[in-house]
Amino acid sequence: TMEDLSKRLEEVMERLMRDEIRPRQKQAYLCSARCCDTARSTQELERCTARCATEMERANHVMVAHVERFQRRMERCSARFHDSATT
């Protein structure tokens, strides 16, 4: 059912956040904290923290792209189901 599918999707998203996104986010924050300890100028600090955020941003883009593809597939599936139910 759609309720089961929705529940399963929530579980997958939570696992993805816990196992993939949060660890990368933590590493980005720790990297930025190290920048605060080592940067000798404001510009160096900005460059360093930007480098730290790059992998996290990349991971977010990948995750969003996957979710969008999944949503499009679900919409197509739902439309086909609706079409077959009405014919």
C-alpha positions in Angstrom: 0.0 0.0 0.0 1.0 3.6 -0.3 1.2 3.9 3.5 3.7 1.0 3.6 5.7 2.5 0.9 5.7 5.9 2.6 6.8 4.3 5.9 9.6 2.4 4.1 10.8 5.5 2.4 11.0 7.4 5.7 13.0 4.5 7.1 15.4 4.6 4.2 15.8 8.4 4.4 16.5 8.2 8.2 19.1 5.5 7.7 20.7 7.5 4.9 20.8 10.5 7.1 22.2 8.6 10.1 24.8 6.5 8.2 25.9 8.8 5.4 24.9 12.4 5.8 25.5 13.0 9.5 29.0 11.5 9.5 30.0 13.7 6.6 28.4 16.7 8.3 30.3 16.0 11.5 33.6 15.7 9.5 32.8 19.1 7.8 32.2 20.7 11.2 35.4 19.2 12.7 37.4 20.3 9.6 36.0 23.8 10.0 36.9 23.8 13.7 40.5 22.9 12.7 40.5 25.8 10.3 39.6 28.1 13.2 42.7 26.8 15.0 45.1 27.0 12.1 44.1 29.8 9.8 46.4 32.9 9.9 44.0 35.3 8.3 40.3 35.8 7.7 40.7 35.0 4.0 42.6 31.8 4.8 39.9 30.8 7.3 37.2 31.4 4.6 39.0 29.3 2.0 39.6 26.5 4.5 36.0 26.3 5.8 34.8 26.4 2.2 37.0 23.4 1.4 35.6 21.6 4.4 32.0 22.2 3.2 32.6 20.9 -0.3 32.2 17.2 0.3 29.0 17.8 2.4 27.6 19.9 -0.4 28.4 17.2 -2.9 26.7 14.5 -0.8 23.6 16.7 -0.4 23.4 17.2 -4.2 23.7 13.5 -4.8 21.1 12.7 -2.2 18.6 15.3 -3.6 19.2 14.0 -7.2 18.4 10.4 -6.1 15.3 11.5 -4.2 14.1 13.5 -7.1 14.6 10.6 -9.5 12.7 8.3 -7.1 9.8 10.8 -6.9 9.6 11.0 -10.7 9.5 7.2 -10.9 6.8 7.1 -8.3 4.8 9.7 -10.1 5.1 7.8 -13.4 4.1 4.5 -11.6 1.1 6.2 -10.0 0.0 7.7 -13.3 0.3 4.3 -15.1 -1.7 2.7 -12.3 -4.4 5.4 -12.5 -4.5 5.0 -16.3 -4.9 1.2 -16.1 -7.5 1.5 -13.4 -9.7 3.9 -15.5 -9.5 1.9 -18.7 
